[in-house]
Amino acid sequence: MAVLRDKALLVRAARLYYEQHKSQEQIARELLTSRSNVSRMLSDARAQGIVEIRIIENALRDARLELRIMELLPLRSVRVTRVPQGSDETMAIGTLAAAALQENLKPNSTIAISWGRSLQAMVSLIDESHRPDLKFIPLMGGMTEIPSGINGENLIRALATKFNAEFATLHAPAIVQTPQAREAFMAEPSIKEVLDTAQHADLAIVGIGSRGSSSTNALLRAAGIDPQTDTTFYSNLAGDLASRFYDINGKVVNQALDDRIIAVKLNQLRDVKHVIGLAAGADKARGMLGAINGKHITELITTAKGALALLQLAEDQRAGR
């Protein structure tokens, strides 16, 4: 005979699970019951209409392309936006990125941010909320060669303001002229502390650069690299994340340059629990594939054109073409 459970207890269990994101084991300890009983309570809460779970098909997303990418490449999640003719690809990416951020904001989370126009679009579309338990932190130093609106520090300030949250700044450039200069910056406890915290963030959202894209070209200029003369570097380059340059397999392109960068390292980025990469357009395909091959991102948000170019490139690589 089924046990009739108190409705107030079902509501409490549901709030702990769906709103506070506690595990069934944690709820069992708090309610002084077993994990299996918690599971049954959550099922009862759905059956009695206390909890409603709805699957909403977003008309802006392309489920077919999302599935194809998930089948071919090692990602936890993929969001592909269909961009109507004449619409802004960056704003379309920003719309999905804003939704992804909101969905992943667990209590007391630390969120690490890089830079870029897609991130700027995301920030502009985020609704204001009172979340003083959150902390926003940069993955890299500042960039003077890019418009101030897409600089990571300004984006972090804007996000923190919208959420009434805490934030940290990194008082250092992203790229310096020598490894010795980088070591001097890293000797500062405040700089090291920010990057250490970013490395262990709960969530990171990063713009994906790619060979030939305007964002990547801005970084190359800051690094003193000329595509016309540094041909070996440029031919091996696939893309960049948070100022770190990688090849099509996700490996560092040039160690000497990497030693001049003040940012979370590519291998450290893997320590972040969930990394969402944003890439608008087909020209970002190489950057996307390198980031996925290197396991630097766990979720991808891109456009339909970007998804198709990524799939073609991945299939070509798999076939050895």
Stockholm file with secondary structure:
# STOCKHOLM 1.0

chainA/1-321         MAVLRDKALLVRAARLYYEQHKSQEQIARELLTSRSNVSRMLSDARAQGIVEIRIIENALRDARLELRIMELLPLRSVRVTRVPQGSDETMAIGTLAAAALQENLKPNSTIAISWGRSLQAMVSLIDESHRPDLKFIPLMGGMTEIPSGINGENLIRALATKFNAEFATLHAPAIVQTPQAREAFMAEPSIKEVLDTAQHADLAIVGIGSRGSSSTNALLRAAGIDPQTDTTFYSNLAGDLASRFYDINGKVVNQALDDRIIAVKLNQLRDVKHVIGLAAGADKARGMLGAINGKHITELITTAKGALALLQLAEDQRAGR
#=GR chainA/1-321 SS CCCCCCHHHHHHHHIIIIISCCCHHHHHHHHTSCHHHHHHHHHHHHHTTSSCCCCCCCTTBCHHHHHHHHHHSCCSEEEEECCCTTSCHHHHHHHHHHHHHHHTCCTTCEEEECCSHHHHHHHHHCCCCCCTTCEEEESBCBCSSSCGGGSHHHHHHHHHHHHTCEECCCCSBSBCSSHHHHHHHHTSHHHHHHHHHHHTCSEEEEEEEETTCHHHHHHHHHHTCCTTTCHHHHHHCCEEETTEEECTTSCBSCHHHHTTBCBCCHHHHTTSSCEEEEECSGGGHHHHHHHHHTTCCSEEEEEHHHHHHHHHHHHHHHTTC
#=GC SS_cons         CCCCCCHHHHHHHHIIIIISCCCHHHHHHHHTSCHHHHHHHHHHHHHTTSSCCCCCCCTTBCHHHHHHHHHHSCCSEEEEECCCTTSCHHHHHHHHHHHHHHHTCCTTCEEEECCSHHHHHHHHHCCCCCCTTCEEEESBCBCSSSCGGGSHHHHHHHHHHHHTCEECCCCSBSBCSSHHHHHHHHTSHHHHHHHHHHHTCSEEEEEEEETTCHHHHHHHHHHTCCTTTCHHHHHHCCEEETTEEECTTSCBSCHHHHTTBCBCCHHHHTTSSCEEEEECSGGGHHHHHHHHHTTCCSEEEEEHHHHHHHHHHHHHHHTTC
//
